[in-house]
Amino acid sequence: MRSLRTGSSLAALVTGAALLFTAPAAHAADTPLRDLAAAKGKVIGTAVTGSKLTGTYGDIAGAQFNSLTPGNAMKWGTVEPTQGSFNWTEADQIVAFAQAHNQQVRGHTLVWHNQNPSWLTNGTWTSAQLSSLLQNHIGTEVGRYKGKITAWDVVNEPFNEDGTYRSTLWYNGLGADYIPNALTWAHAADPAAKLYINDYNVEGVNAKSTALYNLVKDLKSRGVPIDGVGLQAHLILGQVPSSLQQNIQRFADLGVDVSVTELDVRMALPSDSTKLAQQAADYKSVLNACVAVTRCAGVTVWGFTDSDSWVPGTFPGYGAATPYDENYAPKPAYYAIAEALGGTTTTPPTGACTATYSVTSQWNTGFTGQVTIGCSGASLSSWKASWTFGAGQQITQAWNATCSQSGTAVTCTNASYNGSVPDGGSVTFGFNASWSGSNPAPTVTLG
Ligand code: XIL
């Protein structure tokens, strides 16, 4: 056995594209969420950013979810930044990824008061012009993805908190008829797509959700194509409305589907194990409510990793709102989702520490790698990371850990100064190694 001590990297000047691989988390749940959801006839989705759909982010998005929602890529301001000049790049990319991974796509969103192009919001339009702009927009976008979108959030956020209509470009210019018109135009462009109205703070029974309820009832009675309501569910820790299931049920009883479309549960930062446990309970309540109602189609999380969440940028001081931490380690909320979908997890859902392996540079005979050990809802006072180098790789040097290799088996233990990994924290160590032929990423086990 060769023992290698802490030293400094001689490979600092190596150039070339950085390669990133992530070993599966040591304590990932046994069955992917999408398989658990499918067995219950439910959708488990995530909002995604198209440019990130490679590496670990792409691996998790593809493996764990059976539905994708473009977080921003299909909004009017993204697809038509200049009037008549379209940019479908990111939307196309997400749809192609979804098709390659046998996933549904939720189209989001066609008629909204936010993230519209400035040529539209700054223009002066007659009602007739506004109406035809909206009709063309819907026809163009829905038509482009005809047959590829399971459900469209046709109208987004039409109501005020008191249940009156929100004063927007659309309501002010076209009156409340913009809603049935938008639905009718979307239906003409893709008769198979399920058409939704989507809003926030409509998860429980309250004035706003009742206004939505009355609108859907009225639309149904008039024969307007409305298939579902989206409950965004941007929730605050410990504040899942107690009437959530009852509210889902009352919409279902109207004869429409219900989807939780943008679930996240934000907490005041920093996170700790108590908050993460509460967050897991909150995620579980939401999933349980959906599982309990046949017409609840499923749940989409608004970003699956804390590194791709809108929360910190929108609610200062809040974050940690998604089921995976910033290092892609599943949090207690992840295990809670799995359990609500009927899965069993091998790890107590109180938390986990996981190891992520990556190659940071590689050249013809050698490479530099690193392993990050991150804890969420758990902590470590010392650690040992082990893996198998199955393709003949050989460690030559390590830093911030003591590594030894015997045959194909590599074991690295903490240095004197970095054995402690706090809840919510991480430690990284690095190494140089030789390779030839191929350099597959191993799975790192913590023990
Ligand atoms: C958010 C995106 O996640 C952010 O990246 C963007 O800066 C603002 O919009 N309700 C919605 C979503 O319907 O479209 C919003 O998405 C979050 C609130």
Residues whose N, C-alpha, C, O or C-beta is under 5 A from the ligand:
A	BS01	XIL	G71 W310
